[in-house]
Every structure is written in structure tokens, then in C-alpha cells.
């Protein structure tokens, strides 16, 4: 096999496939990418960790056809450091591959292409299209709420819930819940379908989706595929029944508290510096036309800052994990944020004041002795844990 690439064409493709390959796998072949010459001027690069698979087509001059596997990260790192605006030649003989460019020659060890997992064939049940920029926007609003580790396997992905032309995307770890709704156009949009897409697939999509063009989504009984531009991503669906998220969303709220996103975000970042490491707690005390953001820890000190707010009714204080609130504020598009509350110990909802298609439910935390700074404070703070108010979401509805 002998192929000549333009570095500008090869490098982004190599970056995508190496991000899917798994160098820690007990199967060494999964740390490699598969290079296959589809046509005289097109080459496909593939990678998989068995859960997620990617295939991308790259323009190239195929001088001799063939198939080979190369170590994914090594190949990407090498191509990245080759001279700009130069051709990259990949030539495979026996058990090694020569990568050459402008007087540079590197030899990479290969593995048998026959050992590389076969590309899956989907038995498509549902297929429809969505704008790339819209899917990318949707994913950017929910990805942070998908836990990377959780004993409840079904939570390790985001729920895509299709209902009569609407896509509801939901992610939660039981402490925070992100919800985004998007209208799906066209007759092919599924009317009643639930799919749980794993975190790694969501991450790859977020990284590779563009702002122009369509993405085709295909679903079968076990897998889901996204095809756009010259790229196809396939992933196993996460098995299991997703929690009944509607059961934890309050049907009504007693108060709407309003503030501007930018000054609140800055105040929370400052408060996080002095927040206790164990509980990551910041308090928000609404009174009159201000909200006081506070944090403290026995070994670092305390901070208090007033931020303009629009409050109605009696004074109200609530405590959150600053990491959750920070991510929520970054995901809200509007300048004004509405915090909807009932009690300091019941689920609260953040949403943009002009945005009805998304919201974020955050469980408050109860902290014992939050402001206790007497001579025994250090000892008690060491044992202090964040205690979340209310029940977490169960897997059963």
C-alpha cells in the first residue's frame, strides 16, 4: 500500500480517529487505526473501542491500494509535527509502515488488518436529519450533566426522547438535571422513541460537528449512528430504563428570583476560591434588590459579595454546589437568569428569562454548621459532608 496525502487533509482526520482508539485496551489492535483505500482518490481511516466507532474519508492520491493498521496516537503525533504545506506519504510493506515527508522518514509497527473489528451493519429502524449547528448547540447544553462514572449505568449517557416532532434531550447524575427541547422538522422524524447515547459519543459529536450542513441520525435496536460531511460515528446505545425525570421537576414554583448572568458568574467564581473543598458549597441569600453570594472554609477563610437581583417577597437563602451553578450559567444563553424556587430544601430550576426550550434543575444542599467558626470549627469542618436535600432520581419511574 502506498498513499500520498496533503497534511492539511490528513491531520484533522488523524486527530478524530485517534481520539476514539483505546490505547489502554487489553486488545492491542484497538490502539490502532485502520487505513483502507476505498478508491483511487479517497482513503478511509477507522478506529473503535468496541463501544464507539468512527470512520472518516480523506482525499488522497492512492498509488497502490491496500489495508493496514497503524498505532493511532503515534501516527497522529507524528503527522502533527511534520512540515506544513508538505505531502505525507504512507507506504506499508510487510509488518511496518513508512511515513515520509520532505526528507523525513519514520517507521511505524503495524498489526494485521484482519484482526481489526469489522465495521457494523445497522438495521435502521429510524432515520432523519437535523442541522449540525442545532445538534451541537443542544449537546453543549447537556454534556456537563452526564456523569463520567456512576454505578447506575443508564445515567452514563444522555436520553434522547422523541415525542411527536420534538426532541427532548436530558442528562442527569441525580444531583443536577439538564433539559433541552428541539423541534424536529420533516415527515421522517420519530414520533415515539427513547435512545440513551453514551458520554463518549456525545463528546466526539461535540468535538466534530460543524456549523453548516445536516447530520443524519440512524437508530436500530442496539446502535445509533451519526453521519455528516465525510464522517460516520456509530455507538452502542446505553442499555436500561432511564429515570422518570418528570417526577422530580416541580409542577409550580412559589417564587421567581432574577439576576444578571455575568456578575453572578463572576461572584460564584470568586466564592469558589474560598469554598470548602469537601462540600463545594456557596450560599445565595436574596433580599430586596440584591443577592449575597457567600462561601467559607475553616482553613482558607470566607467571602461575601452582593450582586444586583430582582427579588419579590420575603428574604430567601439557598445553598448550592458552585460547580453545578457555574456550569448552568455557562449553558444559559440569555443575560438575565431566572431561579425558580419553593423551599431552600426542594429542587430549584435555573432558566434563561427569554428561553423556554431549556432549563436546569439543581438539588440544593444542606450544610450543618456552615458558618461555624468557633474554636472547634476546624475539627467539625473536617467531618462536614454535603448533604443533598430531597431524594435523588431513581431508575424506576
C-alpha positions in Angstrom: 0.0 0.0 0.0 1.3 3.5 -0.9 -0.7 6.6 -0.3 0.1 10.3 -0.7 -1.9 12.8 1.5 -1.9 16.6 1.9 -1.0 17.2 5.5 -4.0 19.7 5.8 -6.3 16.9 4.8 -4.7 14.1 6.9 -4.1 15.9 10.2 -7.8 16.6 11.2 -8.8 13.1 10.2 -6.0 11.5 12.2 -7.0 13.7 15.2 -10.6 12.4 15.1 -9.8 8.7 14.8 -7.0 8.7 17.5 -9.5 10.2 20.0 -11.7 7.1 19.6 -8.9 4.5 19.6 -8.3 3.0 23.0 -4.6 2.6 23.9 -5.5 1.2 27.4 -7.5 -1.7 25.9 -6.5 -5.3 26.7 -6.8 -5.9 23.0 -3.8 -4.2 21.4 -5.5 -3.8 18.0 -7.9 -1.3 19.5 -5.0 1.1 20.0 -4.5 1.2 16.2 -6.4 2.9 13.4 -7.3 1.1 10.2 -6.4 2.7 6.9 -8.2 1.4 3.8 -8.0 2.6 0.2 -11.7 2.9 -0.9 -10.9 4.5 -4.3 -8.1 6.0 -6.3 -8.6 9.3 -4.6 -10.3 8.5 -1.3 -8.9 6.7 1.8 -10.9 5.8 4.9 -9.5 6.0 8.4 -11.3 4.0 11.1 -11.0 3.5 14.9 -13.0 1.8 17.6 -13.0 0.9 21.3 -15.9 -1.5 20.6 -18.4 0.9 22.2 -17.8 3.7 19.7 -16.7 3.5 16.1 -15.6 6.2 13.7 -14.8 6.2 10.0 -13.7 9.3 8.1 -12.9 9.6 4.4 -9.9 11.6 3.4 -8.8 12.9 0.0 -5.6 11.2 -1.1 -3.6 10.0 -4.1 -3.7 6.2 -4.0 -0.6 4.9 -5.8 -1.0 1.4 -4.5 -4.2 0.0 -2.9 -4.3 -1.9 0.4 -5.3 -2.0 4.0 -3.2 -1.6 7.1 -3.3 -0.7 10.8 -1.1 1.9 12.5 -0.7 3.0 16.1 -3.3 5.7 16.4 -1.7 8.2 18.8 1.8 7.8 17.5 0.6 8.3 13.9 -1.3 11.4 14.9 1.5 12.9 16.9 4.0 12.3 14.1 1.7 13.8 11.4 1.1 16.9 13.6 4.9 17.6 13.7 5.6 17.1 10.0 6.3 20.2 7.9 3.4 22.3 7.0 2.2 22.5 3.4 4.0 19.3 2.5 2.8 15.9 1.3 2.7 12.9 3.6 3.4 9.5 2.1 2.4 6.3 3.9 3.9 3.1 2.5 3.3 -0.3 4.0 5.5 -3.3 3.5 5.4 -6.5 5.5 4.9 -5.6 9.2 5.9 -1.9 9.1 4.7 1.4 7.6 7.0 4.2 6.4 5.7 7.7 7.0 7.7 10.2 4.8 7.6 13.9 4.3 10.3 16.2 2.9 13.4 14.3 3.9 11.8 12.8 7.0 11.2 9.0 7.2 9.6 7.3 10.2 9.0 3.5 10.6 5.8 2.5 12.5 5.0 -1.0 13.5 1.7 -2.4 12.1 -0.7 -5.1 13.2 -2.6 -7.5 11.0 -5.6 -5.7 9.4 -7.6 -8.9 9.6 -7.6 -8.6 13.4 -9.3 -5.2 13.3 -13.0 -5.3 14.2 -15.4 -5.3 11.3 -17.5 -2.2 10.6 -21.0 -2.9 11.9 -24.1 -3.0 9.7 -27.1 -1.2 11.1 -30.6 -2.5 10.6 -32.0 1.0 10.5 -35.4 1.5 12.1 -35.4 5.3 12.2 -33.5 7.8 10.0 -33.9 11.6 10.0 -31.8 14.7 9.6 -31.0 17.6 11.9 -28.9 20.8 11.4 -25.3 20.3 12.6 -25.3 23.6 14.5 -28.5 22.8 16.3 -27.3 19.4 17.4 -24.0 20.9 18.5 -25.8 23.6 20.5 -28.1 21.1 22.1 -25.2 18.9 23.2 -23.2 21.8 24.6 -26.1 22.5 26.9 -26.4 19.0 28.4 -23.0 17.3 28.2 -21.7 18.6 31.5 -24.6 16.9 33.4 -23.7 13.4 32.1 -21.6 11.7 34.8 -18.4 10.0 33.6 -18.7 7.5 36.5 -21.8 6.2 38.1 -22.9 2.8 39.4 -26.2 3.4 37.6 -25.1 2.6 34.1 -28.1 4.1 32.3 -27.0 7.6 33.7 -23.7 7.4 31.8 -25.4 8.8 28.7 -28.0 11.3 27.7 -31.6 10.5 27.0 -32.8 11.5 23.5 -36.6 11.4 23.9 -38.6 11.8 20.7 -42.2 12.8 21.0 -44.4 14.0 18.1 -41.9 16.1 16.3 -40.0 17.2 19.4 -36.6 16.0 20.7 -36.2 16.3 24.5 -32.5 15.8 25.5 -32.0 15.0 29.2 -28.9 14.4 31.2 -28.6 13.9 35.0 -26.4 12.5 37.7 -29.2 12.6 40.3 -28.0 16.0 41.7 -28.4 18.1 38.6 -30.6 17.7 35.6 -30.2 19.4 32.2 -33.2 19.6 29.8 -33.2 20.9 26.2 -36.1 20.7 23.7 -35.7 21.0 20.0 -38.3 20.8 17.2 -37.5 18.1 14.6 -38.6 19.1 11.0 -39.8 16.6 8.3 -42.0 13.6 8.0 -39.3 11.2 8.9 -38.9 12.5 12.5 -39.6 9.7 15.0 -42.9 10.1 16.9 -42.2 7.9 19.9 -38.7 6.8 20.6 -36.2 6.8 23.5 -32.5 6.4 23.0 -29.7 6.7 25.6 -26.5 7.9 24.0 -23.2 7.3 25.9 -20.9 10.1 27.1 -18.0 9.3 24.7 -20.3 9.5 21.7 -21.7 12.8 22.9 -18.2 14.1 23.4 -17.0 13.1 20.0 -20.0 14.7 18.4 -19.5 17.9 20.3 -15.9 18.0 19.1 -16.5 17.2 15.4 -19.9 18.8 14.5 -19.7 21.9 12.4 -21.9 24.9 12.0 -23.0 24.2 8.4 -24.9 21.3 6.8 -27.0 18.4 8.0 -26.3 15.4 10.1 -28.2 12.1 9.5 -29.1 10.2 12.6 -29.9 6.4 12.2 -31.2 4.2 15.0 -31.6 0.4 15.2 -32.3 -1.8 18.2 -28.9 -1.6 19.8 -26.8 1.1 18.0 -27.1 4.7 16.9 -25.2 6.4 14.0 -24.4 10.0 13.0 -23.2 10.8 9.5 -22.2 14.2 8.4 -19.7 15.7 5.9 -17.2 12.8 5.3 -17.6 11.2 8.8 -19.6 8.5 10.4 -19.8 7.8 14.1 -21.5 4.7 15.4 -22.1 3.8 19.1 -23.9 1.2 21.2 -26.9 2.6 23.0 -26.7 2.6 26.8 -29.0 -0.2 28.0 -31.5 0.3 30.7 -34.6 2.3 31.6 -33.8 6.0 32.0 -35.3 7.6 35.2 -38.6 9.3 35.0 -37.2 12.8 35.1 -40.6 14.4 35.0 -41.3 13.1 38.5 -38.7 15.3 40.1 -39.5 18.5 38.3 -41.8 20.7 40.4 -45.1 21.5 38.7 -45.1 25.0 40.0 -42.9 27.4 42.0 -43.7 29.9 44.7 -41.1 32.5 43.6 -39.0 33.7 40.6 -35.7 35.3 41.6 -33.9 37.1 38.8 -30.3 38.2 38.3 -27.8 39.0 35.5 -25.7 36.1 34.4 -22.3 37.8 34.1 -21.9 39.4 37.5 -23.4 36.3 39.2 -20.9 34.1 37.3 -18.0 36.3 38.4 -19.2 36.3 42.0 -19.5 32.5 42.1 -16.0 32.0 40.6 -14.6 34.2 43.4 -16.6 32.5 46.1 -15.4 29.1 44.8 -11.9 30.0 45.8 -12.8 30.1 49.5 -15.4 27.3 49.3 -14.9 24.2 51.4 -13.1 21.6 49.4 -15.4 18.8 50.6 -18.8 20.4 50.0 -18.0 23.0 47.3 -20.9 25.0 48.8 -21.9 28.6 48.1 -24.9 30.3 49.6 -27.2 32.7 47.8 -29.2 35.0 50.1 -31.9 37.1 48.2 -33.1 40.2 50.0 -34.6 43.3 48.4 -32.7 44.2 45.3 -29.6 42.2 46.0 -28.4 38.6 46.3 -25.5 38.0 48.7 -23.1 35.2 47.5 -21.1 33.7 50.3 -18.6 30.9 50.9 -16.3 29.8 53.7 -13.9 27.1 54.8 -12.2 26.7 58.1 -8.7 26.6 56.6 -9.0 29.4 54.0 -11.5 32.0 55.2 -14.7 33.4 54.0 -16.0 35.7 51.2 -19.2 37.7 50.8 -20.3 39.7 47.7 -23.5 41.5 46.8 -24.9 41.1 43.3 -27.9 43.1 42.0 -31.1 41.0 41.8 -34.8 41.2 41.4 -36.5 39.5 44.3 -40.1 39.5 45.5 -41.5 38.5 48.8 -39.6 37.6 52.0 -35.9 37.1 52.2 -34.7 33.7 50.8 -31.5 31.8 51.2 -30.4 28.6 49.4 -27.2 26.7 49.2 -25.8 25.0 46.0 -22.7 23.3 44.8 -20.8 26.1 43.0 -19.6 23.7 40.2 -23.2 23.0 39.2 -24.3 26.6 39.2 -21.2 27.6 37.3 -21.9 25.1 34.5 -25.5 26.0 34.4 -24.8 29.7 33.9 -22.3 28.9 31.1 -25.0 26.9 29.4 -27.8 29.6 29.6 -27.9 31.9 26.5 -29.7 34.9 27.9 -28.2 37.8 30.0 -31.0 37.5 32.6 -31.3 34.3 34.6 -34.4 33.2 36.5 -34.1 31.0 39.5 -37.4 29.3 40.4 -37.7 28.1 43.9 -40.2 26.8 46.5 -38.2 25.9 49.7 -34.5 26.0 50.5 -34.5 22.2 50.6 -36.5 21.5 47.5 -35.3 21.2 43.8 -34.7 24.6 42.2 -34.7 25.4 38.5 -32.5 27.8 36.6 -33.6 29.0 33.1 -32.9 31.9 30.8 -35.5 34.7 31.1 -36.2 34.6 27.3 -35.6 30.9 26.7 -38.4 28.4 27.1 -36.7 25.4 25.4 -34.2 24.6 28.2 -33.8 24.5 31.9 -31.6 23.1 34.7 -32.8 21.5 37.9 -30.3 21.6 40.7 -30.7 19.9 44.1 -29.8 22.3 47.0 -27.5 21.0 49.7 -28.0 21.2 53.4 -24.8 22.0 55.4 -24.6 21.7 59.1 -22.5 24.4 60.8 -21.9 26.2 57.6 -21.0 29.4 59.4 -19.5 27.9 62.5 -16.1 29.5 63.1 -15.6 28.9 66.8 -12.5 27.2 68.3 -14.0 23.8 67.4 -14.8 24.7 63.8 -11.8 23.1 62.2 -12.5 19.7 63.7 -16.1 19.8 62.7 -15.4 21.1 59.2 -13.1 18.1 58.6 -16.0 15.8 59.0 -18.5 18.0 57.2 -20.2 16.5 54.2 -22.5 17.9 51.6 -26.0 16.6 52.3 -28.3 17.0 49.4 -31.9 17.9 50.1 -34.6 15.7 48.6 -34.3 12.3 47.0 -32.2 11.6 44.0 -33.8 10.3 40.9 -34.4 6.6 40.8 -34.1 4.4 37.7 -37.7 3.4 38.1 -40.5 5.8 37.2 
